[in-house]
Amino acid sequence: MNASVQNQKIKATTQHFTEIEDIIDDVVLLSGGQACLILEVNATNFSLQSKEEQEVKILSYASLLNSLSFPIQIVILSRKLDISEYIALLEQEASGAENAALAYSIRLYKNFVSELVQTNTVLDKKFYLVISFSFLEKGAAAVAKTRDKKAFVIDAKNILQSKVGSIAKELQRIGLKSKILEKNELIKLYYEIYNNPSGQINLAEGMTMAVKGTK
């Protein structure tokens, strides 16, 4: 069996496993006449809120669930933070600081973070709502449209946008912000899911400017 045949088989197996056929704008096209939009929802610290605020959140969440006339999927991605490079970055900034008080403060913070991760697993959590669409929602006449990609995408967008609009309103009542992931964000999300088996995130990435800004 030559290499090209092997590559074709590997590609076909991966596509079958993920069931993702294409991503157009903010719509993920899936096999079998299915599609979906993904909402990223900002987290809120429930434990820091007052009892009254917690009760309002619970009632609002119950209202959201009771208002649904279609299924949704709630996805929570938890990844362990790798802070080794972040600790090294803090030490580098402390050593290069011209202000002795600033260098001392940075090292105090570095020691605090180091001790924290020795006794606790630090996780980064992301929350998503997956809103789905099936060609069956358009009735039996829509079967033919599944073969017409352009027509199928138009139907999927219209119905998914309507569903997202109603959910977004309920999320606002709970005090949660949400946004629809666009194509580049979706590609990044799926790539990280299928190509990051360790589930670790490097905290130092994207943090350099924040540390340098303390000078």
KOLDREN-414351 format. One record per residue (C-alpha): residue in three letters; x negated, y, z negated. Coordinates in steps of 0.1 Angstrom, whole numbers, padded with zeros to 4 digits, always signed. Layout:
<rs>
ALAXYZ...
</rs>
This chain:
<rs>
MET+0000+0000+0000ASN-0016+0033+0011ALA-0017+0065-0011SER+0010+0084+0008VAL+0035+0056+0002GLN+0026+0055-0034ASN+0030+0092-0038GLN+0064+0091-0021LYS+0076+0064-0045ILE+0063+0083-0075LYS+0081+0115-0064ALA+0114+0096-0058THR+0112+0080-0092THR+0106+0114-0109GLN+0135+0131-0091HIS+0158+0102-0101PHE+0147+0105-0137THR+0153+0142-0140GLU+0184+0143-0118ILE+0174+0178-0108GLU+0178+0184-0070ASP+0172+0221-0068ILE+0174+0254-0087ILE+0191+0283-0069ASP+0191+0317-0087ASP+0203+0307-0122VAL+0221+0275-0112VAL+0206+0240-0117LEU+0218+0216-0091LEU+0220+0180-0103SER+0227+0148-0085GLY+0262+0135-0081GLY+0279+0168-0074GLN+0270+0184-0107ALA+0255+0217-0117CYS+0248+0238-0148LEU+0238+0271-0163ILE+0216+0274-0194LEU+0220+0300-0220GLU+0192+0308-0244VAL+0206+0319-0277ASN+0186+0339-0303ALA+0183+0323-0337THR+0195+0339-0370ASN+0183+0332-0405PHE+0214+0318-0421SER+0198+0312-0455LEU+0189+0349-0460GLN+0224+0361-0455SER+0249+0368-0483LYS+0276+0343-0491GLU+0302+0365-0474GLU+0281+0368-0442GLN+0276+0330-0442GLU+0313+0324-0445VAL+0320+0348-0416LYS+0294+0330-0395ILE+0310+0296-0402LEU+0345+0308-0394SER+0333+0325-0362TYR+0314+0293-0351ALA+0346+0273-0358SER+0365+0298-0336LEU+0340+0294-0308LEU+0344+0256-0309ASN+0382+0258-0310SER+0383+0282-0281LEU+0364+0258-0257SER+0384+0243-0229PHE+0354+0226-0214PRO+0324+0206-0228ILE+0291+0222-0237GLN+0258+0208-0247ILE+0237+0223-0276VAL+0200+0217-0272ILE+0174+0225-0299LEU+0138+0223-0290SER+0114+0220-0319ARG+0077+0222-0314LYS+0048+0222-0338LEU+0027+0253-0337ASP-0010+0249-0331ILE-0026+0278-0350SER-0063+0268-0348GLU-0071+0294-0321TYR-0049+0320-0338ILE-0069+0316-0370ALA-0101+0319-0351LEU-0087+0350-0334LEU-0079+0366-0368GLU-0114+0360-0380GLN-0129+0375-0348GLU-0107+0406-0353ALA-0117+0409-0390SER-0154+0406-0381GLY-0151+0433-0354ALA-0130+0457-0375GLU-0149+0489-0383ASN-0126+0496-0413ALA-0136+0475-0443ALA-0100+0477-0458LEU-0085+0465-0425ALA-0110+0436-0423TYR-0101+0426-0458SER-0064+0427-0451ILE-0068+0406-0419ARG-0087+0379-0439LEU-0061+0379-0466TYR-0035+0372-0440LYS-0057+0346-0423ASN-0061+0328-0456PHE-0024+0329-0463VAL-0015+0314-0429SER-0042+0287-0433GLU-0028+0277-0468LEU+0007+0278-0455VAL+0001+0253-0427GLN-0018+0229-0450THR+0014+0223-0471ASN+0041+0229-0444THR+0047+0220-0408VAL+0053+0252-0389LEU+0078+0247-0361ASP+0089+0269-0333LYS+0126+0264-0325LYS+0145+0274-0294PHE+0182+0271-0290TYR+0201+0266-0257LEU+0237+0261-0245VAL+0241+0240-0214ILE+0273+0249-0195SER+0281+0222-0169PHE+0301+0221-0136SER+0314+0191-0117PHE+0328+0191-0082LEU+0359+0173-0096GLU+0369+0206-0113LYS+0378+0219-0078GLY+0400+0189-0070ALA+0398+0161-0045ALA+0394+0186-0016ALA+0361+0196-0031VAL+0345+0162-0023ALA+0336+0174+0012LYS+0320+0206-0002THR+0295+0186-0021ARG+0279+0178+0013ASP+0279+0216+0020LYS+0252+0229-0003LYS+0260+0266+0002ALA+0297+0261-0004PHE+0290+0240-0035VAL+0267+0266-0050ILE+0293+0293-0045ASP+0320+0272-0063ALA+0295+0263-0091LYS+0285+0299-0096ASN+0320+0313-0098ILE+0332+0287-0123LEU+0300+0287-0144GLN+0300+0325-0147SER+0336+0324-0159LYS+0327+0298-0186VAL+0296+0317-0197GLY+0316+0349-0200SER+0340+0334-0225ILE+0312+0318-0245ALA+0291+0350-0246LYS+0320+0369-0261GLU+0323+0343-0289LEU+0286+0344-0295GLN+0287+0382-0299ARG+0314+0377-0326ILE+0290+0355-0345GLY+0262+0381-0341LEU+0241+0360-0317LYS+0225+0374-0285SER+0223+0352-0255LYS+0210+0354-0219ILE+0213+0332-0188LEU+0179+0317-0178GLU+0169+0327-0143LYS+0151+0304-0118ASN+0115+0312-0130GLU+0125+0307-0166LEU+0143+0274-0158ILE+0113+0261-0140LYS+0090+0270-0169LEU+0115+0254-0194TYR+0117+0221-0175TYR+0080+0220-0169GLU+0073+0224-0206ILE+0098+0197-0215TYR+0084+0171-0190ASN+0047+0180-0192ASN+0041+0188-0229PRO+0044+0154-0246SER+0026+0166-0277GLY+0053+0192-0282GLN+0027+0217-0295ILE+0026+0255-0288ASN-0005+0275-0291LEU+0003+0305-0313ALA-0027+0324-0301GLU-0013+0327-0266GLY+0005+0361-0263MET-0006+0372-0298THR-0039+0389-0289MET-0024+0423-0283ALA-0004+0421-0315VAL-0036+0416-0335LYS-0056+0442-0316GLY-0029+0466-0322THR-0036+0467-0359LYS-0070+0485-0353
</rs>
